[in-house]
Amino acid sequence: MDKKVLDWLLEGPLWLKYAVELQLLDEKPHVKPVLGDNDIGKIVNRLKDGNVGIPALKTGKVHYTETGKAYWDLFFLADIGLTINDLGLEEEVEKIFRFQGRDGTFIIPPNVRDNYYCMSAILISSLARMGYHDDPRLGRYTRDILNAQNFDGGWHCYNGDFGIPGIESCPMDNLNILMLLGRYEQYRQNPVLKGALDLLLEHWQNRGGGWHLHGFGVGRRFMSLQYPAVKYGILRVLDVLSLFPYAVGTEAFQNMLDFVRRKAVDGRYLAESTDESYAEFDFGQKVEPSRWLTFLINRIEKQVSECPELS
């Protein structure tokens, strides 16, 4: 990446510098300075909170679409590269596993049924990056997910019925589940996921026709640079697809990545949509270029460059 951009990223807050050194430079930075950051400390405390954090999941007060609460706070810390052990959240994580059934599925209040993998996968994909990658409970969950694929190779929660001809899989289901499965080497080149990947790629390719799937379209909101892309957004789609060699090798993926690249000004990216829950971070404002968004896009570029070619 461009040295000027790299130097600019490294001038950012300690938590961002840590992410850059760990994930872009493949170094082993010390985590202690990050844990002393006030903004990161607030998020960790929020995750422990009984009203908005992980303990609040049992009350049904925390919904997967809400930022500034358990689902996306955990996601943000995972994106930085922090682990549950780093953060001292082991006790809270065990409360997540209390929602897991013997078959591996999760039923989380208020309305996450056992077949709503798209919702529980947000939490579990974060745990897979935060030290729980090889936990057997995640293994049971991923096996159950693969046993529930739709006829087209993806997933949906339509009336709880799977494999019904004519009902296409849901892009949000596919995205969130691939976000988890892409963390495992044995799935990255597994042809069984081709259908799920194709739906996301085709959804982008057919964006001009107003193609909506289960309420999800590819319009202005999707194409805006924003973090976190809670609903369904281009940065998260690119980040997930960049883990899969098959997707990276497609024209649709390259077209999507080029669309984002054209937004850069001197290699830096500006947030185009923001969220008040993260107003204290640079991706929560639209005035100055965001180091965090710039880091994320460079991480996507790195994942693409390291993606093995299909044999």
C-alpha positions in Angstrom: 0.0 0.0 0.0 1.0 3.6 -0.4 3.6 4.7 2.2 1.9 8.1 2.8 -1.4 6.4 3.5 0.3 3.8 5.8 2.1 6.6 7.7 -1.2 8.4 8.1 -3.0 5.3 9.4 -0.2 4.8 11.9 -0.7 8.3 13.2 -4.3 7.4 14.3 -5.5 6.3 17.7 -3.7 3.4 19.5 -6.5 0.9 18.7 -6.3 1.7 15.0 -2.5 1.6 15.0 -2.8 -1.9 16.7 -5.1 -3.1 13.9 -2.8 -1.8 11.2 0.3 -3.4 12.7 -1.4 -6.7 13.4 -3.5 -7.1 10.2 -1.7 -5.1 7.5 1.9 -5.3 8.6 1.7 -8.8 10.1 3.5 -7.7 13.3 2.8 -8.6 16.9 2.0 -5.4 18.6 1.4 -5.1 22.4 -2.3 -5.0 23.2 -2.0 -3.3 26.6 -2.0 0.3 25.2 -5.2 -0.4 23.3 -6.9 -1.6 26.5 -6.1 1.7 28.1 -8.0 3.7 25.3 -11.0 5.4 26.7 -13.2 4.8 23.7 -12.4 1.1 23.6 -13.0 0.9 27.3 -16.5 2.4 26.9 -17.4 -0.3 24.4 -16.0 -3.1 26.6 -18.1 -1.7 29.5 -21.1 -1.5 27.2 -20.7 -5.2 26.4 -20.9 -6.0 30.1 -24.0 -3.8 30.6 -27.2 -5.5 31.6 -29.3 -3.2 29.4 -27.4 -3.1 26.1 -24.5 -5.7 26.4 -24.2 -9.4 26.2 -26.0 -10.0 29.5 -29.0 -8.1 28.1 -29.4 -10.7 25.3 -31.6 -12.9 27.5 -34.0 -10.0 28.1 -34.8 -9.5 24.5 -33.7 -5.8 24.7 -30.9 -6.2 22.2 -31.8 -6.6 18.5 -29.3 -7.6 15.8 -30.1 -4.4 13.8 -29.2 -2.1 16.6 -25.7 -0.5 16.8 -24.1 0.5 20.0 -25.2 -2.8 21.5 -23.9 -6.4 21.8 -24.0 -7.6 18.2 -22.1 -4.8 16.6 -19.9 -3.7 19.5 -18.5 -7.2 19.6 -18.1 -7.1 15.8 -16.1 -3.9 16.0 -13.7 -5.2 18.6 -13.2 -8.4 16.5 -12.4 -6.2 13.5 -9.7 -4.5 15.4 -8.2 -7.9 16.2 -8.8 -8.0 19.9 -9.6 -11.3 21.6 -12.1 -12.2 24.3 -9.2 -13.0 26.6 -7.6 -9.6 25.9 -10.9 -7.9 26.9 -11.7 -10.1 29.9 -15.1 -11.0 28.5 -15.0 -14.8 29.0 -17.8 -14.8 31.5 -20.1 -12.8 29.2 -19.3 -15.1 26.2 -20.4 -18.1 28.2 -23.8 -16.4 28.5 -24.0 -16.5 24.7 -23.4 -20.2 24.6 -26.3 -20.7 27.0 -28.6 -20.0 24.1 -27.1 -23.0 22.1 -29.1 -26.2 21.8 -27.7 -29.7 21.5 -28.0 -29.6 17.8 -25.7 -26.6 17.7 -28.3 -23.9 16.9 -28.8 -20.7 18.9 -32.2 -19.4 20.0 -31.7 -15.8 21.2 -34.5 -13.5 22.4 -36.5 -11.7 21.3 -37.2 -13.5 18.0 -34.1 -15.4 16.9 -35.4 -18.9 16.2 -33.1 -21.9 15.7 -33.1 -21.5 11.9 -32.3 -17.8 12.0 -28.7 -18.4 11.4 -28.2 -14.9 9.8 -28.7 -13.3 13.3 -26.8 -15.7 15.5 -23.9 -15.9 12.9 -23.1 -12.2 13.6 -22.2 -13.0 17.2 -20.6 -16.3 16.4 -18.5 -15.0 13.5 -17.0 -12.4 15.9 -16.2 -15.2 18.5 -14.5 -17.2 15.7 -12.1 -14.3 15.3 -11.7 -13.6 19.0 -10.1 -16.8 20.2 -13.0 -19.3 19.8 -12.1 -20.5 16.3 -11.5 -24.1 17.3 -14.1 -24.3 20.1 -16.2 -27.5 19.5 -19.4 -25.5 20.1 -18.7 -23.5 16.9 -18.0 -26.7 15.1 -21.5 -28.0 16.0 -23.0 -24.7 14.9 -21.2 -24.7 11.5 -22.2 -28.3 10.8 -25.8 -27.6 11.5 -25.6 -24.6 9.2 -24.3 -26.7 6.3 -27.1 -29.2 6.9 -29.7 -26.5 6.4 -28.6 -25.2 3.0 -31.4 -24.1 0.7 -31.9 -25.7 -2.7 -29.8 -23.0 -4.4 -26.9 -23.4 -2.0 -27.7 -20.5 0.3 -29.9 -19.9 3.3 -33.1 -18.3 4.2 -35.5 -18.3 7.2 -38.7 -18.2 5.2 -41.4 -19.7 7.5 -38.7 -22.0 8.9 -38.8 -24.1 5.7 -35.7 -25.0 3.8 -35.1 -26.4 0.3 -38.4 -25.3 -1.2 -38.0 -24.9 -5.0 -38.6 -21.3 -6.1 -37.7 -19.6 -2.9 -34.3 -18.0 -3.4 -31.9 -17.7 -0.5 -31.6 -14.4 1.3 -28.6 -12.1 0.7 -28.4 -11.2 4.4 -28.5 -14.8 5.5 -25.8 -15.7 2.9 -23.6 -12.7 3.9 -23.7 -13.3 7.6 -23.2 -17.1 7.4 -20.3 -16.7 4.9 -18.8 -14.1 7.3 -18.5 -17.0 9.7 -17.6 -19.9 7.3 -14.9 -17.7 5.6 -12.9 -17.9 8.9 -12.3 -21.6 8.3 -9.8 -22.8 5.7 -11.8 -25.9 4.9 -14.7 -23.8 3.7 -13.0 -21.1 1.7 -12.5 -23.3 -1.4 -15.4 -25.6 -0.7 -17.7 -25.8 -3.8 -20.7 -26.3 -1.6 -20.7 -22.5 -0.9 -20.7 -21.5 -4.6 -24.4 -20.9 -4.7 -24.4 -18.6 -1.7 -21.4 -16.7 -3.2 -23.1 -16.4 -6.6 -26.2 -14.9 -5.1 -24.2 -12.0 -3.6 -22.2 -11.5 -6.8 -25.3 -11.6 -9.0 -27.2 -9.3 -6.7 -24.5 -6.7 -7.4 -24.3 -7.4 -11.1 -28.1 -6.9 -11.5 -28.3 -3.8 -9.3 -29.5 -1.6 -12.2 -32.7 -3.6 -12.5 -33.9 -2.9 -9.0 -33.6 -6.6 -8.0 -34.8 -6.9 -4.3 -34.4 -10.2 -2.5 -36.4 -10.5 0.8 -36.3 -6.8 1.1 -32.6 -6.3 0.4 -31.6 -4.2 -2.6 -28.5 -2.7 -4.1 -29.1 1.0 -4.0 -27.6 4.1 -2.5 -27.5 2.8 1.1 -25.8 -0.4 0.0 -23.2 1.5 -2.1 -22.4 4.1 0.6 -19.2 3.7 2.6 -20.4 3.1 6.2 -19.4 1.2 9.2 -20.7 -1.0 10.5 -22.8 -2.1 7.5 -25.5 -3.5 9.7 -28.2 -3.9 7.2 -26.4 -4.9 4.0 -23.5 -2.9 2.7 -20.8 -2.9 0.1 -17.8 -2.9 2.5 -19.0 -5.8 4.5 -19.9 -7.8 1.4 -16.5 -7.1 -0.1 -14.7 -8.0 3.1 -16.6 -11.3 3.3 -16.2 -12.2 -0.4 -12.5 -11.4 -0.3 -12.0 -14.5 1.8 -13.2 -16.8 -0.9 -10.9 -17.5 -4.0 -13.9 -18.3 -6.2 -15.5 -14.9 -5.5 -12.3 -13.0 -5.9 -11.8 -14.4 -9.3 -15.1 -13.2 -10.7 -15.7 -10.1 -12.8 -18.5 -9.1 -10.4 -16.2 -8.9 -7.4 -13.6 -6.9 -9.3 -16.3 -4.6 -10.5 -17.5 -4.0 -7.0 -14.0 -3.4 -5.6 -13.3 -1.0 -8.5 -16.5 0.9 -7.6 -15.1 1.4 -4.1 -11.6 2.3 -5.2 -13.0 5.2 -7.3 -14.2 6.8 -4.1 -10.7 7.3 -2.8 -9.1 10.8 -2.6 -5.3 10.4 -2.4 -5.8 6.9 -1.1 -8.1 7.9 1.7 -11.8 7.2 2.1 -14.6 9.3 3.6 -17.6 7.9 5.4 -20.7 8.5 3.4 -23.2 7.4 6.0 -22.8 7.5 9.8 -24.2 6.1 13.0 -24.7 8.1 16.2 -23.7 5.1 18.3 -20.1 5.5 17.2 -19.9 9.3 16.9 -16.6 9.4 18.9 -14.9 7.4 16.1 -13.7 8.8 12.8 -16.2 6.6 10.9 -18.9 8.4 12.7 -18.4 11.7 10.9 -18.4 12.8 7.2 -16.1 15.9 7.4 -12.6 14.3 7.3 -11.3 11.1 5.7 -11.7 8.1 8.0 -8.6 6.2 8.9 -10.8 3.2 10.0 -12.6 3.0 6.6 -9.3 3.4 4.8 -7.8 0.6 6.9 -10.7 -1.7 6.2 -10.5 -1.2 2.4 -6.7 -1.8 2.5 -7.4 -5.0 4.5 -9.7 -6.1 1.8 -7.0 -5.4 -0.8 -4.5 -7.4 1.3 -7.0 -10.3 1.5 -7.4 -10.2 -2.2 -3.7 -10.2 -2.9 -3.2 -13.2 -0.6 -6.2 -15.2 -1.9 -4.9 -18.4 -3.5 -5.8 -19.0 -7.1 -8.2 -21.8 -7.8 -6.6 -25.0 -9.1 
